[in-house]
Structures are given as C-alpha cells and as structure tokens.
Amino acid sequence: MKTYRIAVIPGDGIGKEVVPAAIDVLNKVALLDGRFQFEWTTFPWGCDYYLETGSMMPENGIEILKQYDQIFLGAVGMPELVPDHISLWGLLIKIRREMQQSINVRPAKLLQGLPSPLRQPNGFDFIVVRENSEGEYAESGGRIHSGQDEIAIQNAIFTRKGTERAMRYAFELAKARRQHVTSATKSNGITYSMPFWDEVFSEIGKEYEDVGKTSNHIDALAAFLVMKPDNFDVIVASNLFGDILTDLGGAIMGSIGIAPAANINTEGVFPSMFEPVHGSAPDIAGRGIANPIGQIWTGKMMLDFLGYEEAGTHILNSIESTLTQGIKTPDLGGTATLREVTDAVLQYLESVYQ
C-alpha cells in the first residue's frame, strides 16, 4: 500500500472547517479503495499565525513543505485584520513561486443537482490551464513621483519557457479529453506579449496535429463562455486571463464557492498544491454552514494527480449525488450543514464500494 505524506494548511476562516471535512472524505476513499493511504501533517499557518508572529509562515516554511509529497490548502485571508497583499504574498503566492508551481488547473462543469444561472448550459465541461508563474502578475514595475506627476508601471513578463510549458500542458490534457485547445489572447490590443503568445501557441500546436486549435480574444471568449460554454474543452490562458476566466467558470456552474484548483509543479521536483477557489468567508466561519464541496472536489483533483482517477470519479459522483438529493448548504439555497453534506458524500462512497 502506497502512503502519501500530505502537508495540510487549513489557513483562515472556513478553511479550518472544510479542510477536515475533505480529509474525512479522502480517508474514507483510501480505506475503501485499499491501494493507498494518507499521512496528514497540519501546519497552523495563515493570518492568525501572522498576528502572533508577524509572518504568514515561518522562515523555513518552504523547506518544511519540500519534505512532503503534496500540499492540501484551505483558504487564506482575513482582510479586516491582515491586508490581502500580505496574506496572499506571504503564504499562497510564496508557495506557488518558490515551489515552482507553474501551472494552475481549474475545471468548470455543469454538476447534476446544481442549476446553472445560464438558460442553456448544455452540459458544459471544460478546464482552464492558467500560466501560474509570470505574465501580468510578474513582480516587475514600480512607482515614481507624486501628485499629478505620479507614475505607476506594471510590466507583464512572458518567457518562452513558461509560455511553452503552459501550452504543452494544455495540449497533453486535451489529448485525454475531447482533443481541443482554445487559447485566450488579446493580440489586437496588447502590442507585444499577446502576439508572442499567439506565435508560441501556433508553434506548439503544430506538434499536436490531432488536437483542434482555436484562438479567441479574451473579451469575446468571456462572452462565449456565457453563450455557449459547451463548445470548450481545454482553455489555455495567461496568469491574469486565466484568473478571470476561472471565476467566470465558477459563476456559470452556480457558485464560485464550489470550484477546485491545482497548482502543479510539472517537473515533479517539488510538491504540487491543491486548493479550492473560494475565499475564507470570515462572515460565516465557525457556524458549521460552510460549503465543503470546493475542498472535497479539490481532494478529487489531488487523487487524479496521484493516478487514482477512478477513486476521484467516485468523489465527484458523490458530490453530484448529494446535490441531486437536495442536500445543500445555505450558499446554494439549501438548509444543510457542513456536516450533513459531508456525511451524505461519505454515505454515497460507502454504497459505491460495497
């Protein structure tokens, strides 16, 4: 039996509630499957840790995390007490950058039992591959002068290595799905980086003759995701464009609070990190009504990454079964508690493996 050592960072707010729920689900699947098990180590890093120590994580935090197979993250943020730029750059983005987690993967799927706000969702099921290490979020730029003469400059950095890596990942993913990749661009308005992006997409696309290819400007692509989301399979996007499109993907699913994500170290040198897209929701933290679906679905993505796709499919099916039964937390219009949703997921898994 394979044992996976997982570093757990529940983080802030509802992260401290939904992470244990998802761990219950992953432990149940491991027990029922019998081929693997998890060894969890929890670290109390986040905004509470910052308020006590002045840092979001200890100085040797990255070195500690390198000792684990993967990282399972909850939610980060407590904006009333810790500014967002401190909480994000001191923990989440620090891990992404220093662990070289250069690819962010976020699925969007019409889930059974969860109505989409779209009139004609048509069973959409797509994945956004977001370049996760550079682009518009690169730490390059500055501010000078003051008053009416003040200038702010933010440089977007696109390397051939990073761009090719994201696109190859997208094409490889598409080969195992419906064999089509859409590139998000804006080369009609952004003068240098986006024409470069288009050129690299064209070059890499030639290596995948059997995979369909489309390039859409980001504004049109956002509209298409609302009008005909079922047309898309894999979308590859820059850091900023991917960030925006994935929130839109969550919205058309019916809630950004259920969307999962994976930050992938493609070389396998460092752990990858799995986290839900939702925030820490401090307004409902501690009340037992947080929605655990995003964190549970994130666990499914970790299982897929580890090579246990069948077990991961069982988890996604258990989520849809729970929603179809009407067992939903208040954010989805239901009355169920976090524990009731988790228990329904566990019951489904028990029935599948019998």
N, C-alpha and C positions, 0 to 999 in steps of 0.2 A: 504494500500500500504506500502510495506517494504522500509525503507530508509537505505541505506548503506553509512556510513561515510568513505570516502577513502582519505588517505594521499597520495598526489602526489609529487613526487620528479623528475622533468624533468631532472635534472643533467646537463650534459655538451653537447656541440656541437649540433648535430642533435636531441638530446633528447628534447631540447626546442621546436623543430618543430613537431616531430612525436607524442609526448605525447598529445598536444592539439588536433591533428587530431584524435587520437584514442578516446579521451574523447568525441569529436563530435559524433563519431560512437556509443559509449556506451550510450550517452544521447539519441540519436535517437532510439536505440533499446528499451531503458527504456520507452520512450514516446509512442512508437508504441505498446509495449507489455502490459503496463498498470499495471503490478503486482509489480513493484519495481521502485525505483529511486535512484539516486546517489547524495550525498553531497560531493563536492570535496574541499579539502584544500591543497593549493600548498605551498611547502617549497623550498626556493631558495638555497638548499644545494648542494655542489659539489665543483669543482675546483675554480670557481670564488669566491665562499664563502671562500675557503681556502686562496686564495690570499689576501682577505680583512681581514680575522680574524686569520689565522694560523691554522684553524681546518676545516675539511670537513663538520662537522655538530656541533651544539652547545653541550656543556657538557650534557645537559638534553635532547638531541635529542631522545634518546631511550625512555625515559619516556613520551615525547610528542607523539611519534608514537604509544605507547601502548594504547592510548585513541581511536584509530581508528579501524575500522573493518578489513580493508585490506590496503596494500601499493601498489601503482602503480608507478613503477620506470622507468625512461628513460634510458639514457646511462651515464656512468661515465668514465671520463678520459680526460686529457689534457696533454699528455706526454711531450710536449715541454716546459711546464711551471711547471708542478707538476709531480714528479716521480710516476710511476704506483703503487709502493708498498704503497705510501702514500694515493693516491686517492682510491685504492681498499680497503685497510685495514682500512681506516678512515671512510668509508661510507658503501659500498656494503657488505663487509665481516663482518664488525662490526654489521650491522643489521642482517645478516644471523645468526651470532653466538649468539648475545645477545637476539634475538627473538626466539632462538631455532628452526630455520627453517632447520630441519634435513634432509629433503628430497628435492631434486631438480628434477623436472619433465620436460622433453623436448621431444616433438613429432617431428617426421620426416615423411613426407607424400608427395607422388607424387601429386602435385597440377595440376589441369586442367589448361591449358594455360601457363604453365611454363615447358619448356623442361628440362629434366634431362640430365646431361652430360653422364650418363650411356647409353650404347647401348640398354640394355634390363632392364629397371627399373621395368616393370611388376606390376605397381600399388602398390608399397610398401607403407606400413602404419604401423610404429612401434613407440614405446615410450621407451625412456631411463629413468629409475629410478636411479638416482645417489645419493649415500650416501653423505650428504652435510655438515657434521659437524666434520669429523675426517679423518681417513685414511692417505693418503700420504700428505695431506695439514695440518696436525696437527702441532701446534706450539711447536715442541719438537726437540731439537738438539742444535747445536752451532758450533763455530769455535775457534780453538786454534792454537797457534804457528804462525810462519810467514815464508816467503820464501819457500824453498824446503821442510820444515818440516810442512808447514801449513796443517791443517786437517779440513774438513767440514763434519759434521754429521747431517743428517736429519732423524728423526725417524718417521715411519708410525705407527699410533696408531689405532688399531681396537678393539673396545669394543663389547662384546656380545650384549649388549643392542642396540647399534647403528646399528650393522650388522643385527640383527633380525628385527629391525624396518624397515629398507630399504627393506628387503626381503619380509616381510609380506605385506608391501605397494604394492610391485610389484605383488605379487600373488593375492591380492584383486583386483588390477586394471585389471589383466589378466582375472579374473572371469567375468568381464563385457565386455570383448573384445573377443579375439579368443582363450583364455584359454591356453596360452603357455608362459612360462618364460624361458629366456636364461640368464645364469649367466656368467659374464665376469671375468675370473680368470687368473692366471699365476703361478699356483702351481708347475709347472715343473721348475721354475726358481727363484721364491721368496720363501724362505725357511719356514717362519713361518706364516706370515699374510695370504697368499693365501690358504695354506692347512686349516687354521682355517676358512677362508671364505667358502671354499668348504664344510667343515663339517657342518657349520651352514645352508648353502643352502640345503644340504641333509636333515637335521633335520626339517627345516621349510617346505620343500617340502612334507614331509610325512603328514602334516596337510591338504594338498590340493591334495587329491587323483585324483580329476577330472581335474587337470591342468597339462598339459605336461611340462616336465622339460628337459633342456639341459644345459650343461656346456661347454663353449668354451674358450680356451686360447685367450688372448686379441689380439695377433698378427694374429691368424687365424680368429678371429671374425671380425677384421678390414677388412681383405680380403673378408670375406663372405658378409659384408655389401656392398661391391663394386660389387661382382659377383652375388649375389642372395639376395638382401635386402628384397624381398617379403617373404622370409622364416621366418621373425622375427615378433613377436607380442610385447612382453614386454621384455626389457633387463634390468637387474639389475646389477649395477656396483659400484665399489668404487669411491671415490671422483676424483682421477686422471683419472682412466679409463673412467669414465662417462663423464668427461670434454672433453676428446679426442674424444670419440665416437660420442658425440653430435655435435661437429664441423664437423665431417665426415658426420653425418646425414644431416646437413645443406648444405654441399657441394654437396651431391648427389641429393638434392632437386633442386639445380640450383643456390643457393646463401645462404651463411651463414647470409646474411643481412635480411632474412625474418623469421628466426627461433624464436619462442617464448619460454618462460620458466616460471616455477612457483617454488618458494621456499616455501615449505609447513611446517607450524607448525602443526604436526599431532595431537597434543593434543588439539588444539583449545584454548590454554591459551593466546597466543599472535597472532597478525595479521600475515598472510602469505604475501608474497611479489611477485609481478608479474612483470617480466622484459623481454625485448627482448634479444636475444643473441648477437646482433650486438654491435659494439663499437660506440663511439661518432662521428667518421668521421669528425674531425675538418676541413679537406680539403674542404668539401662541405657544411659545416654549414652556414646557413644564406642565401643560394642561392635558396631555395624553391624547390630543386630537390631531397631531401632525400626520401627514400622509407619508407612509413608508414606501410607497410604490417606486419612487425615483431611486431610492437607495437599494431596494431589492432588485430592481432592473439593472442597476449598476453592478450588483453582485453577479447577475446573469452574464454581463459583459466580461467580467473577470473570469468566469468559468469558460466562456468561449475562448478567451485569450489563452487559457491554460490547456486548451484542447478538449474540453468536455462539452462539446456543443449540444449533445443530446440532453445532458443534465440542464444546461442553460435553457434549452427549449421548454423543458418541463417547468422551469421557473416562470418563463414568460406566459405559458399556458395557464399557470396557476394564478397569475395576475389577472388575465382576461376572464377566467372563471369567477374570480372574486368580484370583479366589476360587473359581470353579467348577472350575478346574484343580487346586485344592488347594494353590496357591502362596500360603502364608500365613506370616506371622511368628509367633514363639512366643506372643505375647499372644492370638492367635486359635487356638492349638492346633497350629500348624504348625512347620516347621523352616527355612523360607526366611529369607534375609537381606533387609535393606532393599534391597540392590542387585538381588537376584533378583526381588523383587516389582516394582520399578521397571522392570527390563528386560522383564518379561512385559507390563506395561502398554504400554511402547514398541513391543513386537513386535505387539501387537494393533492399535495405531494405524497402524502401517505397513501391515498387511493391509487395514484398512478403506479407506485412501486409495489403494490400488493401482488 
